[in-house]
Amino acid sequence: MYLLHITESEDGSLPDIQLRLHVDDIPQYAILSHRWGRPEDEPTFQDLMHQTASGKQKKGYQKILSFCSQVLEYGLTWAWADTCCIDKSSSAELSEAINSMYAWYEASRICFAYMEDVPPGDDPSRQDSFFRKSVWFKRGWTLQELIAPNEVMFLDTSWNKISFGSKSGLSEAIFQVTGIPQDILINKAKLDSASVAQKMSWAATRQTTRIEDEAYSLMGIFGVNMPTVYGEGKKAFRRLQEEIMKYSPDHTIFAWKAEEDDMIDGMLATSPRLFRFCGQFRDLKYAEFVERFSMSDAHLEPYYFTTNYGLQIQLPIVSMSPHFEGYHYAYLAAVHAESRALAVIFLRQRTDRPPGHFYRARFDGQTLIHHLEDSIHADTICNVLYKSYLKAKEHRI
């Protein structure tokens, strides 16, 4: 891990900074969260390593100096910033850094979140405040930069502390902007207590410059690692979900809603955007799920996995025939947080494969509903309970 070593200049003006490598003994450090400017305006790893004159002329170099001044004022002498502490000329080092980034933010002593679009004197408690409208809340990477650090200090465009400027002090306003529960923001609840759909909903309205970063920026949130392959496009988000499924039995990963113009590409969502209105779905304990259907757990196995045929999973299904031939309701081990109603998706029987093969479908414009009945009698589903391979029409899950 490369860190900036900061010392006060002899004349007491701008700090002196040097880039240094730390392998094992990592000192306490501060970390920067910010919105990138144009790539050509940000100082690079090479600029800082070689102290280039051209690098010091870049607009973003002043941002690094201002950040380092804050670090010194806080009482630390080491700092990290994503623009200049990663050697992006090495794809291997870039991939390692992206996979490590959540841990680096989590291990920091403090994170300074610079909001260049928030003027001095702004009041975050106001619904129309610049703080609440800041683009910082709309970027994909800043989600983990908000959640991972124990302490986050928000700074305005002049590098002054925003009123009540810590993550804990502003937790109510941040919750109202992001939907992230205050208990998670102030570390009273573990991140793992949130369901997959809930976490995805936090990212649903955020944007990334590269489509792959839509997935890569969420790896730390879900505690998974995978190689970064810029150029793979939307496949990155599919790979992210497949990694999540390896470690989590949470059915809310399937609790997403497609809009009318969205293509349904199997059981998995094509973007976090499809979880925008699904943050209220929670994982249901499998024993309770089985009890809802009045059957023993011997008839309903909790695990699921991907195969060369697609996704193999056991779900209770109910035929919509004879009125809608081939369509089925499929019940997920997931419930709406308020009503405790089961999440339901639509499946359609495949005609080109043996019985028990389905693909996810849209019905009456819907891809996800929730069933308001408290329980469903086993005799309505026993004959249609399959170990099913759910597959998209053209694409493998």
C-alpha positions in Angstrom: 0.0 0.0 0.0 1.4 3.4 -1.0 0.8 6.3 1.4 1.6 10.0 1.2 4.1 11.0 3.9 3.3 14.6 4.9 5.6 17.0 6.6 5.3 20.7 7.3 7.3 22.9 4.9 10.1 25.0 6.3 8.3 28.2 5.6 5.1 26.8 7.2 3.0 27.3 4.0 2.2 24.3 1.8 2.9 20.8 3.2 5.7 18.6 1.7 4.5 15.2 0.5 6.3 12.1 -0.6 4.9 8.8 -1.8 6.2 5.8 0.1 5.4 2.0 0.0 4.3 0.2 3.1 4.1 -3.6 3.0 3.3 -4.9 6.5 3.7 -2.2 9.2 1.0 0.2 8.1 0.9 3.5 10.1 -2.3 5.3 11.1 -3.5 7.3 8.1 -6.3 9.5 6.9 -8.1 8.8 3.6 -9.7 11.1 1.0 -13.2 10.7 -0.5 -14.1 13.0 -3.3 -15.6 13.4 -6.7 -13.0 13.1 -9.4 -12.5 16.0 -11.8 -11.4 15.3 -15.4 -8.8 12.6 -15.4 -6.2 14.9 -17.0 -6.7 17.3 -14.1 -5.9 14.8 -11.4 -2.3 14.1 -10.3 -1.2 10.5 -11.0 0.9 8.0 -9.2 3.8 8.8 -11.5 3.4 12.6 -10.8 3.8 12.1 -7.1 6.4 9.4 -7.3 8.7 11.5 -9.5 7.5 14.9 -8.2 6.9 16.1 -11.7 6.5 19.8 -12.4 3.6 19.1 -14.7 1.8 17.2 -12.0 2.1 20.1 -9.6 0.4 22.3 -12.2 -2.6 20.1 -12.4 -5.9 21.5 -10.9 -6.2 18.4 -8.7 -2.8 18.8 -7.1 -4.2 21.7 -5.0 -6.9 19.4 -3.8 -4.2 16.9 -2.6 -2.3 19.7 -0.8 -5.5 20.9 0.9 -6.3 17.4 2.0 -2.8 16.9 3.4 -3.1 20.1 5.3 -6.3 18.8 6.9 -4.4 15.6 7.8 -1.6 17.5 9.5 -4.2 19.6 11.4 -5.9 16.4 12.6 -2.5 15.1 14.0 -1.6 12.5 11.4 1.3 12.4 8.9 0.2 9.7 6.6 -2.6 9.8 4.0 -4.1 8.0 1.0 -5.9 9.3 -2.0 -7.1 7.2 -4.9 -6.0 9.6 -7.6 -2.3 9.3 -6.8 -1.7 6.3 -4.5 -2.5 3.6 -7.1 -0.2 2.8 -10.0 -3.0 2.6 -12.6 -0.4 1.8 -15.4 -0.3 -1.7 -13.9 -3.5 -3.7 -14.4 -2.5 -6.2 -11.7 -1.9 -3.4 -9.1 -5.1 -1.6 -10.1 -7.1 -4.9 -9.6 -5.5 -5.5 -6.2 -6.2 -1.9 -5.1 -9.9 -2.1 -6.2 -10.3 -5.4 -4.3 -8.6 -3.9 -1.2 -10.2 -0.5 -1.3 -13.1 -1.2 1.1 -10.6 -2.6 3.6 -8.3 0.4 3.2 -11.2 2.8 3.9 -12.3 0.7 6.9 -8.8 0.7 8.4 -8.3 4.5 8.1 -8.2 6.6 11.2 -10.5 9.2 9.5 -12.0 9.8 6.1 -12.2 13.3 4.9 -15.1 13.6 2.4 -14.6 16.7 0.3 -17.8 18.2 -1.2 -16.7 20.8 -3.8 -20.3 21.7 -4.6 -21.3 22.6 -1.0 -20.7 26.3 -0.1 -19.6 27.5 3.3 -22.4 28.0 5.8 -24.7 25.4 4.3 -27.2 23.8 6.7 -27.5 20.0 6.1 -30.6 19.9 8.2 -32.6 21.7 5.5 -34.3 19.6 2.9 -33.1 21.9 0.1 -29.5 22.1 1.4 -26.5 21.8 -1.0 -25.2 19.0 1.2 -28.2 16.8 0.5 -28.1 17.6 -3.2 -24.3 17.1 -3.5 -23.1 14.9 -6.4 -21.0 13.1 -3.8 -24.1 11.1 -2.9 -24.7 10.2 -6.5 -21.4 8.5 -7.3 -20.9 4.8 -7.2 -17.6 4.6 -5.4 -18.6 7.0 -2.6 -21.0 4.4 -1.2 -18.3 2.3 0.3 -16.3 5.4 1.2 -19.3 6.5 3.3 -20.0 3.1 5.0 -16.5 1.6 5.5 -14.7 4.2 7.6 -15.4 4.4 11.3 -15.2 8.2 11.2 -16.1 10.4 8.2 -15.7 14.2 8.3 -17.5 16.2 5.6 -15.8 19.3 4.2 -17.3 22.1 2.1 -15.8 23.7 -1.0 -13.4 25.8 1.1 -12.2 22.8 3.1 -14.2 23.9 6.2 -16.0 21.4 8.3 -19.7 21.3 7.4 -22.1 22.0 10.2 -22.4 18.8 12.4 -20.0 17.5 9.9 -19.2 14.0 11.0 -21.0 10.9 9.8 -22.5 10.3 13.2 -23.6 13.9 13.6 -25.3 13.9 10.1 -26.6 10.4 10.2 -30.3 11.4 10.0 -29.7 13.6 7.0 -27.6 11.0 5.3 -30.2 8.3 6.0 -32.8 10.6 4.3 -30.6 11.1 1.3 -29.3 7.5 0.9 -31.7 5.2 2.7 -28.8 3.6 4.7 -30.1 2.9 8.2 -28.6 5.2 10.9 -27.5 2.2 13.0 -25.3 1.0 10.2 -23.9 4.5 9.6 -22.9 4.9 13.3 -21.7 1.3 13.6 -24.4 0.1 16.0 -25.5 -2.5 13.5 -23.3 -4.7 11.3 -23.4 -4.2 7.5 -24.2 -7.9 7.2 -27.5 -7.2 8.9 -28.8 -5.6 5.7 -30.2 -7.9 3.0 -28.7 -8.1 -0.5 -31.7 -6.2 -2.0 -31.3 -3.5 0.7 -27.7 -3.0 -0.1 -28.3 -3.0 -3.8 -31.0 -0.3 -3.3 -28.4 2.0 -1.8 -26.5 1.9 -5.1 -29.5 1.9 -7.4 -29.4 5.7 -8.2 -25.6 6.1 -8.2 -23.5 6.5 -11.3 -20.1 5.4 -12.4 -18.0 6.5 -15.3 -17.2 3.0 -16.3 -20.0 0.5 -16.5 -17.8 -2.2 -14.9 -17.4 0.0 -11.8 -21.1 -0.4 -11.2 -20.1 -3.9 -9.9 -16.5 -3.3 -8.8 -17.5 -0.5 -6.4 -19.8 -2.9 -4.6 -17.4 -5.8 -3.9 -16.5 -4.5 -0.5 -20.1 -3.8 0.5 -20.8 -7.5 -0.1 -17.5 -8.8 1.2 -16.5 -10.5 -2.1 -13.5 -10.4 -4.3 -13.1 -11.0 -8.0 -10.7 -10.0 -10.8 -11.4 -6.7 -12.5 -11.7 -6.9 -16.3 -12.3 -3.5 -17.8 -14.0 -4.1 -21.1 -16.4 -6.8 -19.9 -19.2 -4.4 -19.6 -22.4 -5.6 -17.8 -20.9 -9.1 -17.3 -19.2 -7.5 -14.3 -22.5 -7.1 -12.5 -23.5 -10.7 -13.3 -20.1 -11.9 -11.9 -20.6 -9.9 -8.8 -24.0 -11.6 -8.1 -22.6 -15.0 -8.8 -19.8 -14.3 -6.2 -22.4 -13.1 -3.7 -24.4 -16.4 -4.2 -21.3 -18.4 -3.4 -21.3 -17.0 0.2 -24.9 -16.0 0.9 -28.2 -17.9 0.7 -30.1 -14.6 0.7 -33.1 -14.9 -1.7 -33.5 -11.1 -1.9 -30.8 -11.2 -4.6 -33.7 -12.3 -6.9 -36.0 -9.6 -5.5 -35.7 -6.9 -8.2 -38.1 -5.1 -10.5 -37.6 -4.5 -14.2 -39.0 -1.5 -15.9 -41.0 -1.9 -19.1 -38.0 -1.2 -21.3 -35.6 -3.5 -19.3 -34.5 -6.8 -20.8 -35.0 -9.7 -18.4 -31.8 -11.7 -18.6 -32.5 -14.7 -16.4 -32.9 -14.8 -12.6 -30.2 -12.1 -12.0 -30.6 -8.4 -12.4 -28.7 -6.5 -15.1 -27.9 -3.5 -12.9 -28.3 -2.2 -9.3 -30.9 0.2 -10.8 -33.4 -2.7 -10.8 -33.3 -2.8 -7.0 -34.3 0.9 -6.6 -37.7 0.1 -5.2 -36.8 -3.2 -3.5 -34.9 -2.0 -0.4 -37.7 -3.2 1.9 -37.2 -6.9 1.1 -35.5 -8.9 3.8 -34.1 -12.4 3.9 -36.4 -14.9 5.5 -35.1 -17.6 7.8 -35.4 -20.9 6.0 -37.2 -22.6 8.9 -39.9 -19.9 8.8 -40.0 -20.1 5.0 -40.7 -23.9 5.2 -43.3 -23.3 7.9 -45.2 -21.0 5.6 -45.8 -23.9 3.3 -46.6 -26.4 6.0 -44.0 -28.9 4.9 -40.8 -30.4 6.3 -37.4 -29.0 5.4 -36.7 -32.4 3.7 -38.9 -31.3 0.9 -37.4 -27.8 0.4 -33.6 -27.5 0.3 -32.1 -24.0 1.0 -29.1 -24.1 -1.2 -28.8 -23.0 -4.8 -25.9 -22.8 -7.3 -25.1 -22.1 -10.9 -24.5 -24.9 -13.4 -23.8 -25.1 -17.1 -27.6 -25.3 -17.5 -28.2 -22.2 -15.5 -29.3 -21.7 -11.9 -30.4 -24.8 -9.9 -32.7 -23.8 -7.1 -35.8 -25.3 -5.3 -38.7 -22.9 -5.1 -42.4 -23.5 -4.2 -44.3 -22.7 -7.4 -48.0 -22.4 -8.2 -49.4 -22.8 -11.7 -51.4 -19.9 -13.2 -53.1 -22.4 -15.5 -55.6 -22.8 -17.1 -56.0 -19.1 -17.6 -52.3 -18.4 -18.3 -50.8 -21.6 -19.6 -47.1 -22.2 -18.7 -46.9 -19.3 -16.2 -46.2 -19.9 -12.5 -45.9 -17.9 -9.3 -42.6 -18.7 -7.6 -42.1 -17.9 -3.9 -38.8 -16.6 -2.6 -37.5 -16.9 1.0 -37.8 -13.1 1.3 -40.4 -10.9 2.8 -41.5 -7.3 2.7 -40.1 -5.6 5.9 -43.4 -4.1 6.9 -46.1 -6.5 5.8 -44.0 -9.7 6.1 -45.5 -10.7 2.7 -43.5 -13.2 0.7 -41.7 -12.0 -2.4 -43.1 -13.6 -5.6 -41.6 -13.7 -9.0 -43.0 -15.1 -12.3 -41.6 -18.1 -14.1 -42.6 -19.6 -17.5 -42.2 -23.2 -18.4 -39.5 -23.9 -21.0 -40.9 -25.8 -24.0 -37.4 -26.7 -25.4 -36.3 -28.6 -22.2 -37.6 -31.4 -19.9 -40.2 -30.6 -17.2 -38.8 -28.6 -14.3 -37.0 -26.0 -16.5 -38.2 -22.4 -16.4 -37.1 -18.9 -17.2 -38.0 -15.7 -15.4 -40.8 -13.8 -17.1 -42.8 -10.6 -16.9 -46.5 -10.9 -16.3 -48.9 -8.0 -16.7 -45.9 -5.7 -16.8 -44.6 -6.9 -13.4 -41.5 -9.0 -12.5 -41.9 -8.9 -8.7 -44.9 -8.8 -6.4 -45.4 -9.7 -2.7 -48.0 -12.2 -1.6 -50.2 -10.9 1.3 -51.4 -14.2 2.6 -49.8 -15.3 5.9 -49.5 -18.9 4.8 -50.0 -21.1 1.8 -51.3 -24.6 2.2 -49.0 -27.4 1.0 -51.6 -29.1 -1.1 -51.5 -26.1 -3.5 -47.8 -26.5 -4.2 -46.7 -30.1 -3.4 -47.4 -31.3 -7.0 -45.5 -28.4 -8.5 -42.4 -28.2 -6.4 -39.4 -28.8 -8.6 -35.7 -28.8 -8.4 -35.7 -26.3 -11.2 -33.1 -25.1 -13.6 -34.1 -21.5 -14.2 -32.7 -20.1 -17.4 -33.0 -17.1 -19.6 -34.2 -17.5 -23.2 -30.8 -16.9 -24.7 -28.3 -16.3 -21.9 -27.0 -18.6 -19.3 -27.5 -17.5 -15.7 
